[in-house]
Amino acid sequence: MYDKMIPVMQRILSEIRDKVTTSPKRAILENDVVIHPIPLISTSWNWNDYYFNLSQNGLDQTSCFIEDHPDNSNALSLFNQYINHGHNELDK
């Protein structure tokens, strides 16, 4: 389910993005947010990565999520960065 659900959720989120977010808030994420996938490396906001991580939100107690995002890992850090930035900018 995990492998089949996430691509579907990513597609749906990409299709509704402009209906459930505002252009100014999207611009903040696209222009001002810096993501650090691994320490000392920076990258710009990536909507597909956000959709991927948002699709996993709520699955943090499942065995597949725990396997893919071990404690103190770069994957868990990246997940948390996308979720936190999305929440901080898009939920206002």
C-alpha positions as a printed Julia matrix, in Angstrom:
92×3 Matrix{Float64}:
  0.0    0.0    0.0
  2.81   2.37   0.93
  4.44   2.15  -2.51
  1.15   2.43  -4.38
 -0.51   5.14  -2.3
  2.25   7.74  -2.32
  2.44   8.27  -6.12
 -1.35   8.65  -6.25
 -1.27  11.17  -3.4
  1.56  13.09  -5.1
 -0.48  13.37  -8.28
 -3.61  14.5   -6.45
 -1.7   17.08  -4.4
 -0.07  18.5   -7.53
 -3.47  18.79  -9.2
 -5.1   20.69  -6.32
 -2.15  22.82  -5.19
 -3.3   26.06  -6.83
 -6.83  25.6   -5.49
 -5.83  25.14  -1.86
 -2.84  27.49  -1.58
 -2.23  31.12  -2.46
  0.29  32.44  -4.93
  2.06  34.63  -2.33
  2.52  31.66   0.03
  3.8   29.46  -2.78
  6.25  32.2   -3.73
  7.65  32.29  -0.2
  8.38  28.58  -0.35
  9.79  28.74  -3.87
 11.95  31.83  -3.33
 12.86  32.01   0.35
 12.98  28.49   1.77
 16.22  26.54   1.72
 16.1   22.81   2.35
 19.11  20.89   3.66
 18.78  17.28   2.45
 22.05  16.47   4.18
 24.12  18.7    6.45
 26.1   21.4    4.64
 24.13  20.88   1.4
 21.38  23.31   0.41
 18.66  23.04  -2.18
 15.62  25.03  -3.19
 12.05  24.05  -2.38
 10.84  21.22  -4.61
  7.1   20.7   -4.9
  7.42  17.03  -5.9
  9.56  16.36  -2.82
  6.99  18.2   -0.7
  4.14  16.1   -2.12
  6.16  12.95  -1.49
  6.82  13.88   2.12
  3.32  15.2    2.74
  1.93  11.91   1.43
  3.9   10.11   4.15
  2.71  12.4    6.93
  0.77  10.34   9.45
  2.55   7.12   8.52
  5.38   7.73  10.98
  4.46   4.71  13.13
  4.39   2.26  10.22
  7.23  -0.18   9.71
  7.97   1.05   6.15
  8.24   4.68   7.29
 10.49   3.76  10.22
 12.68   1.68   7.9
 12.95   4.55   5.39
 13.35   7.28   8.06
 15.44   5.97  10.97
 15.93   8.23  13.99
 18.52  10.98  13.43
 18.76  10.18   9.7
 19.01  12.63   6.81
 15.76  11.18   5.45
 13.88  11.98   8.66
 15.41  15.45   8.78
 14.37  16.12   5.18
 10.85  14.84   5.88
 10.54  17.11   8.92
 11.86  20.14   7.02
  9.29  19.78   4.25
  6.41  19.14   6.66
  7.38  22.06   8.91
  7.94  24.57   6.1
  4.7   23.54   4.39
  2.8   23.86   7.66
  4.38  27.2    8.52
  3.68  28.82   5.17
  0.66  27.09   3.67
 -1.51  26.68   6.77
 -1.81  30.42   7.45
